[in-house]
Amino acid sequence: MSALEKEIIEKVGKILTSPPKMGIVVTLGRNKSESFTNFKRKLSQTSGSLNYHLLFLEKENIVKKTSAGKYVLTDEGIKAFNIVKDVAKKE
């Protein structure tokens, strides 16, 4: 297993233990992009809480904000989403 794969698996652990982070990753995995306002509505999060989780995921290089102001998964985020999706299928 490469160092990058180990790093992604560690990040997935952080995502799986946080329902808001998991909601963000799964939503982006399904919808490709989403605005802050739509996330807030879909995930029933306060602005402060949602901002905290999005900033965490940006810092971990899982999501990024586009110049249009929408959030998308990075390449690492797509890999993390696929792992999360596989874990969910096995449960």
N, C-alpha and C positions, 0 to 999 in steps of 0.2 A: 504494500500500500504506500502510495507516495505521500509526501509531506502535505501537499495540497489536499489530497483526499482526506487525510486525518484532520486537517484544519476544517474542512467543510463538515465532516461528521461531528466535530466539536460544536460548530455553529448550529447544526441541526438540533443538537441536544438543548441548546439555549432556546431555540424556536419551539420545540415540542413541549417545553415546560412552561411556556407563556402563551395562554390563549390569545391575547391580542396580537402578539408577534406571529403566531401561527395563522391567525385570521388574515393578517396583512399578506403573508407569503402565499397562502392558498388563493386569496382573492386575486393577487397579481398573476399567479400561475394560470388561473382560469381566464382572466380578463385582459391580460397583457399590460394594461395601464389603468391607473385610477387617480382621481383627484383627492385632495385632502378632505374636501366636503363630502364626497361620496363614501370615503372610508369611514368618516365620522358617523354617517347615517347607517351604513351597512353593519358596522361593528359596534354601534351604540357606545362609543367612547367619548369622553370629554376631550376638548381641544388639547388640554395639557397632557393627558394620558396618551393620546394618539401621537402627539408631537414627540413625546419621550420615546415611544416604541419605534417610530419612524427614524428618529435620529440614531437610536441604537443600531437599527438595521443598516442605516447608511454607513455608520462608522465600521460596522462589520463587513461592509462591501456586499451586502445581500440585496439592497435596493438602492436606487439612485433617483434623483429628481431631474426631470428633463427641463429643457429651456422653456417648454410650454407649461411647466408647473405641475406635470403629472408624474406619478411615481411608477417605476418599472423595475423588474428584476434585473440584476446584473447577471453575467455568465455564472458566477458562483451562486447567485440566488436561484437561477434556473436549476442548477445541480441540486441545491438544497431542497427546492420544491419537489423535484423528482424523488428524492430520498423520503421526504415527508409523505408523499403520495404512496410510495411503496410500503411504508410502515403502516399507513392507514388501511391499505388493502389486506395486510396480514392480520389485522386485529379483528 
